[in-house]
Amino acid sequence: MTPLVEHVFKAALDLQPIERAELIEKLFQSFDRSSSKHIDSAWAEEVESRFDAFDRGELKESPVEDVFARLNQR
């Protein structure tokens, strides 16, 4: 890291957790993501669809340990 980036990073560590999260969000949004808006929209629809299916009892929950174990098998 450059000295400036190191300075900013150390200063950010002094922020409250919510402030750090807001800073992360602003930094993330600073990237040009215009080409991925359709992907973001599709994922948002998918997430809503899955929440709705879960609420209707069509999907079951899984313990986080099981989810990570399945992911690690890939």
C-alpha distance (Angstrom), angle and dihedral (degrees) to the residues before:
residue distance angle dihedral
M1 . . .
T2 3.74 . .
P3 3.81 117.2 .
L4 3.81 90.3 -106.3
V5 3.80 93.0 51.6
E6 3.80 90.6 46.3
H7 3.83 89.9 51.1
V8 3.81 92.4 49.4
F9 3.80 91.0 46.7
K10 3.81 93.1 51.4
A11 3.80 90.6 47.1
A12 3.81 90.5 50.0
L13 3.80 90.4 54.5
D14 3.82 88.3 62.8
L15 3.82 90.7 60.6
Q16 3.78 123.3 98.9
P17 3.82 113.3 -98.8
I18 3.82 93.1 -105.2
E19 3.81 90.2 50.3
R20 3.80 90.8 50.8
A21 3.81 89.8 50.0
E22 3.81 90.7 50.5
L23 3.81 90.2 49.0
I24 3.80 91.1 50.1
E25 3.80 90.1 50.7
K26 3.81 92.5 50.0
L27 3.80 91.9 47.8
F28 3.78 90.9 48.5
Q29 3.79 91.4 49.2
S30 3.80 90.0 51.1
F31 3.80 89.8 72.9
D32 3.78 115.4 90.4
R33 3.75 102.4 -106.9
S34 3.78 98.7 160.8
S35 3.79 91.4 118.0
S36 3.80 91.9 57.1
K37 3.82 98.5 49.4
H38 3.80 92.2 101.6
I39 3.81 89.5 51.0
D40 3.81 91.2 49.2
S41 3.79 89.8 49.4
A42 3.80 92.3 49.8
W43 3.81 91.5 49.5
A44 3.81 91.0 48.5
E45 3.81 89.5 53.7
E46 3.80 90.9 47.5
V47 3.80 92.3 50.6
E48 3.81 91.8 49.4
S49 3.80 89.9 47.8
R50 3.80 91.3 52.2
F51 3.82 92.4 47.7
D52 3.79 89.6 51.1
A53 3.81 91.8 48.2
F54 3.80 90.4 49.7
D55 3.81 91.0 49.6
R56 3.84 89.2 51.5
G57 3.81 90.2 51.5
E58 3.81 93.8 -112.2
L59 3.81 93.7 119.9
K60 3.78 127.2 45.8
E61 3.75 127.8 -144.6
S62 3.78 123.8 -111.0
P63 3.80 128.0 -155.3
V64 3.78 111.2 -107.3
E65 3.81 90.6 -120.0
D66 3.81 89.7 60.0
V67 3.80 92.1 48.2
F68 3.81 92.5 51.4
A69 3.79 91.4 45.2
R70 3.82 90.3 54.7
L71 3.79 90.8 47.4
N72 3.79 92.2 49.8
Q73 3.81 90.4 53.3
R74 3.80 91.0 62.7
